[in-house]
Amino acid sequence: MSQAHTTSHEGESHGSVGSYITGFVLAVILTVASFATVLTHAFSFWTTLVVMSILAVVQIFVHLVFFLHMNTSSKQRWNLMTFAVTALTVLILVCGSLFVLWNTQMHMMAR
């Protein structure tokens, strides 16, 4: 008895060559902009830090949209929610760790 084995890829989105090229070009532009920001010393330290942070967040979104194909369609909703919970967990861990380190340093300096 042979059974037909079918695989359903429902909810998966595969990009076209054009979207991959667009994502690649945007990623390269953002990477070059990051290197140029640091190497030219055009901004102060804090301005450079802010610019680098903004470029990093934009780069994350470029990778999520063009390479991981995450969007707000109904088929991708669970993937998007899972990513949001993961990002929130990482944010809580990083901010909590920084708060604990800052608080500990402030209390140790008081002695």
ZIWOWO-V520180 format. One record per backbone hydrogen bond with DSSP energy under -0.5 kcal/mol. NH is the residue of the N-H (numbers start at 0). CO is the residue of the C=O. If there is no record, write none. Layout:
NH/CO ; NH/CO
//
This chain:
5/3 ; 7/5 ; 8/6 ; 11/8 ; 13/11 ; 19/15 ; 20/16 ; 21/17 ; 22/18 ; 23/19 ; 24/20 ; 25/21 ; 26/22 ; 27/23 ; 28/24 ; 29/25 ; 30/26 ; 31/27 ; 32/28 ; 33/29 ; 34/30 ; 35/31 ; 36/32 ; 37/33 ; 38/34 ; 39/35 ; 40/36 ; 40/37 ; 41/36 ; 47/43 ; 48/44 ; 49/45 ; 50/46 ; 51/47 ; 52/48 ; 53/49 ; 54/50 ; 55/51 ; 56/52 ; 57/53 ; 58/54 ; 59/55 ; 60/56 ; 61/57 ; 62/58 ; 63/59 ; 64/60 ; 65/61 ; 66/61 ; 66/62 ; 67/62 ; 69/63 ; 75/72 ; 76/73 ; 79/75 ; 80/76 ; 81/77 ; 82/78 ; 83/79 ; 84/80 ; 85/81 ; 86/82 ; 87/83 ; 88/84 ; 89/85 ; 90/86 ; 91/87 ; 92/88 ; 93/89 ; 94/90 ; 95/91 ; 96/92 ; 97/93 ; 98/94 ; 99/95 ; 100/96 ; 101/97 ; 102/98 ; 103/99 ; 104/100 ; 105/101 ; 106/102 ; 107/103 ; 108/104 ; 109/105 ; 110/107
//
